[in-house]
Amino acid sequence: MFTRLLGAVRILTGIWLMYLTCATVLDLELRPGVPT
């Protein structure tokens, strides 16, 4: 059971890191055109 939990944590961590990467890239791309 512990190995399945560890696998789920790793998958969620990978998804979270991919989300952060995409959000950072989009933020850098859209920054000049978006007033803050």
PDB file with SEQRES, HELIX, SHEET and CRYST1 records, atoms N, CA, C and O in Angstrom:
SEQRES   1 A   36  MET PHE THR ARG LEU LEU GLY ALA VAL ARG ILE LEU THR          
SEQRES   2 A   36  GLY ILE TRP LEU MET TYR LEU THR CYS ALA THR VAL LEU          
SEQRES   3 A   36  ASP LEU GLU LEU ARG PRO GLY VAL PRO THR                      
HELIX    1 AA1 PHE A    2  LEU A   30  1                                  29    
HELIX    2 AA2 ARG A   31  GLY A   33  5                                   3    
CRYST1    1.000    1.000    1.000  90.00  90.00  90.00 P 1           1          
ATOM      1  N   MET A   1       0.825  -1.205   0.000  1.00  0.00           N  
ATOM      2  CA  MET A   1       0.000   0.000   0.000  1.00  0.00           C  
ATOM      3  C   MET A   1       0.861   1.257   0.000  1.00  0.00           C  
ATOM      4  O   MET A   1       0.536   2.253  -0.646  1.00  0.00           O  
ATOM      5  N   PHE A   2       1.974   1.189   0.744  1.00  0.00           N  
ATOM      6  CA  PHE A   2       2.850   2.363   0.814  1.00  0.00           C  
ATOM      7  C   PHE A   2       3.432   2.705  -0.553  1.00  0.00           C  
ATOM      8  O   PHE A   2       3.605   3.877  -0.885  1.00  0.00           O  
ATOM      9  N   THR A   3       3.736   1.665  -1.351  1.00  0.00           N  
ATOM     10  CA  THR A   3       4.320   1.934  -2.668  1.00  0.00           C  
ATOM     11  C   THR A   3       3.298   2.609  -3.580  1.00  0.00           C  
ATOM     12  O   THR A   3       3.654   3.468  -4.386  1.00  0.00           O  
ATOM     13  N   ARG A   4       2.018   2.217  -3.453  1.00  0.00           N  
ATOM     14  CA  ARG A   4       0.995   2.868  -4.284  1.00  0.00           C  
ATOM     15  C   ARG A   4       0.816   4.315  -3.865  1.00  0.00           C  
ATOM     16  O   ARG A   4       0.624   5.185  -4.714  1.00  0.00           O  
ATOM     17  N   LEU A   5       0.875   4.585  -2.564  1.00  0.00           N  
ATOM     18  CA  LEU A   5       0.765   5.967  -2.095  1.00  0.00           C  
ATOM     19  C   LEU A   5       1.948   6.795  -2.585  1.00  0.00           C  
ATOM     20  O   LEU A   5       1.782   7.939  -3.010  1.00  0.00           O  
ATOM     21  N   LEU A   6       3.139   6.210  -2.524  1.00  0.00           N  
ATOM     22  CA  LEU A   6       4.327   6.916  -2.988  1.00  0.00           C  
ATOM     23  C   LEU A   6       4.234   7.209  -4.483  1.00  0.00           C  
ATOM     24  O   LEU A   6       4.623   8.286  -4.934  1.00  0.00           O  
ATOM     25  N   GLY A   7       3.722   6.256  -5.242  1.00  0.00           N  
ATOM     26  CA  GLY A   7       3.553   6.479  -6.674  1.00  0.00           C  
ATOM     27  C   GLY A   7       2.563   7.595  -6.954  1.00  0.00           C  
ATOM     28  O   GLY A   7       2.787   8.415  -7.844  1.00  0.00           O  
ATOM     29  N   ALA A   8       1.465   7.632  -6.198  1.00  0.00           N  
ATOM     30  CA  ALA A   8       0.468   8.692  -6.394  1.00  0.00           C  
ATOM     31  C   ALA A   8       1.067  10.052  -6.057  1.00  0.00           C  
ATOM     32  O   ALA A   8       0.815  11.036  -6.752  1.00  0.00           O  
ATOM     33  N   VAL A   9       1.862  10.104  -4.987  1.00  0.00           N  
ATOM     34  CA  VAL A   9       2.498  11.371  -4.613  1.00  0.00           C  
ATOM     35  C   VAL A   9       3.457  11.827  -5.703  1.00  0.00           C  
ATOM     36  O   VAL A   9       3.507  13.013  -6.031  1.00  0.00           O  
ATOM     37  N   ARG A  10       4.218  10.892  -6.265  1.00  0.00           N  
ATOM     38  CA  ARG A  10       5.151  11.264  -7.333  1.00  0.00           C  
ATOM     39  C   ARG A  10       4.409  11.765  -8.558  1.00  0.00           C  
ATOM     40  O   ARG A  10       4.827  12.746  -9.172  1.00  0.00           O  
ATOM     41  N   ILE A  11       3.306  11.103  -8.928  1.00  0.00           N  
ATOM     42  CA  ILE A  11       2.529  11.535 -10.091  1.00  0.00           C  
ATOM     43  C   ILE A  11       1.954  12.927  -9.862  1.00  0.00           C  
ATOM     44  O   ILE A  11       2.018  13.786 -10.741  1.00  0.00           O  
ATOM     45  N   LEU A  12       1.385  13.148  -8.663  1.00  0.00           N  
ATOM     46  CA  LEU A  12       0.825  14.469  -8.369  1.00  0.00           C  
ATOM     47  C   LEU A  12       1.914  15.539  -8.359  1.00  0.00           C  
ATOM     48  O   LEU A  12       1.682  16.660  -8.814  1.00  0.00           O  
ATOM     49  N   THR A  13       3.088  15.209  -7.850  1.00  0.00           N  
ATOM     50  CA  THR A  13       4.191  16.170  -7.849  1.00  0.00           C  
ATOM     51  C   THR A  13       4.604  16.512  -9.279  1.00  0.00           C  
ATOM     52  O   THR A  13       4.870  17.673  -9.590  1.00  0.00           O  
ATOM     53  N   GLY A  14       4.657  15.507 -10.143  1.00  0.00           N  
ATOM     54  CA  GLY A  14       5.006  15.760 -11.535  1.00  0.00           C  
ATOM     55  C   GLY A  14       3.994  16.641 -12.227  1.00  0.00           C  
ATOM     56  O   GLY A  14       4.361  17.552 -12.969  1.00  0.00           O  
ATOM     57  N   ILE A  15       2.701  16.375 -11.987  1.00  0.00           N  
ATOM     58  CA  ILE A  15       1.647  17.208 -12.582  1.00  0.00           C  
ATOM     59  C   ILE A  15       1.751  18.638 -12.065  1.00  0.00           C  
ATOM     60  O   ILE A  15       1.598  19.588 -12.833  1.00  0.00           O  
ATOM     61  N   TRP A  16       2.008  18.796 -10.771  1.00  0.00           N  
ATOM     62  CA  TRP A  16       2.133  20.126 -10.172  1.00  0.00           C  
ATOM     63  C   TRP A  16       3.316  20.881 -10.779  1.00  0.00           C  
ATOM     64  O   TRP A  16       3.205  22.071 -11.072  1.00  0.00           O  
ATOM     65  N   LEU A  17       4.452  20.194 -10.970  1.00  0.00           N  
ATOM     66  CA  LEU A  17       5.611  20.857 -11.552  1.00  0.00           C  
ATOM     67  C   LEU A  17       5.351  21.251 -13.003  1.00  0.00           C  
ATOM     68  O   LEU A  17       5.778  22.321 -13.436  1.00  0.00           O  
ATOM     69  N   MET A  18       4.658  20.403 -13.758  1.00  0.00           N  
ATOM     70  CA  MET A  18       4.330  20.752 -15.137  1.00  0.00           C  
ATOM     71  C   MET A  18       3.390  21.954 -15.176  1.00  0.00           C  
ATOM     72  O   MET A  18       3.513  22.817 -16.045  1.00  0.00           O  
ATOM     73  N   TYR A  19       2.445  22.009 -14.224  1.00  0.00           N  
ATOM     74  CA  TYR A  19       1.539  23.146 -14.156  1.00  0.00           C  
ATOM     75  C   TYR A  19       2.305  24.427 -13.860  1.00  0.00           C  
ATOM     76  O   TYR A  19       2.070  25.457 -14.492  1.00  0.00           O  
ATOM     77  N   LEU A  20       3.222  24.364 -12.898  1.00  0.00           N  
ATOM     78  CA  LEU A  20       4.006  25.556 -12.560  1.00  0.00           C  
ATOM     79  C   LEU A  20       4.850  26.008 -13.753  1.00  0.00           C  
ATOM     80  O   LEU A  20       4.986  27.206 -14.000  1.00  0.00           O  
ATOM     81  N   THR A  21       5.414  25.053 -14.489  1.00  0.00           N  
ATOM     82  CA  THR A  21       6.231  25.405 -15.650  1.00  0.00           C  
ATOM     83  C   THR A  21       5.387  26.099 -16.708  1.00  0.00           C  
ATOM     84  O   THR A  21       5.780  27.138 -17.237  1.00  0.00           O  
ATOM     85  N   CYS A  22       4.227  25.527 -17.019  1.00  0.00           N  
ATOM     86  CA  CYS A  22       3.346  26.131 -18.023  1.00  0.00           C  
ATOM     87  C   CYS A  22       2.864  27.499 -17.572  1.00  0.00           C  
ATOM     88  O   CYS A  22       2.818  28.428 -18.378  1.00  0.00           O  
ATOM     89  N   ALA A  23       2.505  27.644 -16.299  1.00  0.00           N  
ATOM     90  CA  ALA A  23       2.025  28.929 -15.792  1.00  0.00           C  
ATOM     91  C   ALA A  23       3.128  29.981 -15.874  1.00  0.00           C  
ATOM     92  O   ALA A  23       2.862  31.131 -16.223  1.00  0.00           O  
ATOM     93  N   THR A  24       4.363  29.596 -15.555  1.00  0.00           N  
ATOM     94  CA  THR A  24       5.473  30.547 -15.615  1.00  0.00           C  
ATOM     95  C   THR A  24       5.740  30.982 -17.048  1.00  0.00           C  
ATOM     96  O   THR A  24       5.951  32.166 -17.312  1.00  0.00           O  
ATOM     97  N   VAL A  25       5.731  30.024 -17.976  1.00  0.00           N  
ATOM     98  CA  VAL A  25       5.982  30.356 -19.382  1.00  0.00           C  
ATOM     99  C   VAL A  25       4.888  31.272 -19.908  1.00  0.00           C  
ATOM    100  O   VAL A  25       5.183  32.263 -20.576  1.00  0.00           O  
ATOM    101  N   LEU A  26       3.636  30.958 -19.619  1.00  0.00           N  
ATOM    102  CA  LEU A  26       2.544  31.803 -20.092  1.00  0.00           C  
ATOM    103  C   LEU A  26       2.620  33.189 -19.464  1.00  0.00           C  
ATOM    104  O   LEU A  26       2.346  34.184 -20.135  1.00  0.00           O  
ATOM    105  N   ASP A  27       2.985  33.268 -18.194  1.00  0.00           N  
ATOM    106  CA  ASP A  27       3.092  34.564 -17.527  1.00  0.00           C  
ATOM    107  C   ASP A  27       4.177  35.412 -18.186  1.00  0.00           C  
ATOM    108  O   ASP A  27       3.990  36.609 -18.406  1.00  0.00           O  
ATOM    109  N   LEU A  28       5.305  34.789 -18.499  1.00  0.00           N  
ATOM    110  CA  LEU A  28       6.385  35.537 -19.141  1.00  0.00           C  
ATOM    111  C   LEU A  28       6.010  35.956 -20.558  1.00  0.00           C  
ATOM    112  O   LEU A  28       6.419  37.022 -21.019  1.00  0.00           O  
ATOM    113  N   GLU A  29       5.239  35.127 -21.249  1.00  0.00           N  
ATOM    114  CA  GLU A  29       4.843  35.444 -22.618  1.00  0.00           C  
ATOM    115  C   GLU A  29       3.797  36.553 -22.658  1.00  0.00           C  
ATOM    116  O   GLU A  29       3.828  37.403 -23.548  1.00  0.00           O  
ATOM    117  N   LEU A  30       2.882  36.551 -21.710  1.00  0.00           N  
ATOM    118  CA  LEU A  30       1.751  37.487 -21.759  1.00  0.00           C  
ATOM    119  C   LEU A  30       2.002  38.763 -20.973  1.00  0.00           C  
ATOM    120  O   LEU A  30       1.190  39.686 -21.039  1.00  0.00           O  
ATOM    121  N   ARG A  31       3.093  38.843 -20.237  1.00  0.00           N  
ATOM    122  CA  ARG A  31       3.308  40.002 -19.362  1.00  0.00           C  
ATOM    123  C   ARG A  31       3.294  41.341 -20.091  1.00  0.00           C  
ATOM    124  O   ARG A  31       2.675  42.274 -19.579  1.00  0.00           O  
ATOM    125  N   PRO A  32       3.937  41.504 -21.260  1.00  0.00           N  
ATOM    126  CA  PRO A  32       3.939  42.836 -21.877  1.00  0.00           C  
ATOM    127  C   PRO A  32       2.549  43.320 -22.272  1.00  0.00           C  
ATOM    128  O   PRO A  32       2.300  44.526 -22.283  1.00  0.00           O  
ATOM    129  N   GLY A  33       1.635  42.398 -22.597  1.00  0.00           N  
ATOM    130  CA  GLY A  33       0.326  42.828 -23.075  1.00  0.00           C  
ATOM    131  C   GLY A  33      -0.737  42.897 -22.009  1.00  0.00           C  
ATOM    132  O   GLY A  33      -1.852  43.347 -22.272  1.00  0.00           O  
ATOM    133  N   VAL A  34      -0.411  42.457 -20.809  1.00  0.00           N  
ATOM    134  CA  VAL A  34      -1.421  42.409 -19.753  1.00  0.00           C  
ATOM    135  C   VAL A  34      -1.098  43.443 -18.693  1.00  0.00           C  
ATOM    136  O   VAL A  34      -0.059  43.350 -18.038  1.00  0.00           O  
ATOM    137  N   PRO A  35      -1.971  44.430 -18.509  1.00  0.00           N  
ATOM    138  CA  PRO A  35      -1.711  45.399 -17.434  1.00  0.00           C  
ATOM    139  C   PRO A  35      -1.883  44.772 -16.073  1.00  0.00           C  
ATOM    140  O   PRO A  35      -2.810  43.991 -15.860  1.00  0.00           O  
ATOM    141  N   THR A  36      -0.994  45.107 -15.142  1.00  0.00           N  
ATOM    142  CA  THR A  36      -1.080  44.537 -13.815  1.00  0.00           C  
ATOM    143  C   THR A  36      -1.471  45.612 -12.816  1.00  0.00           C  
ATOM    144  O   THR A  36      -1.598  45.330 -11.625  1.00  0.00           O  
TER     145      THR A  36                                                      
END                                                                             
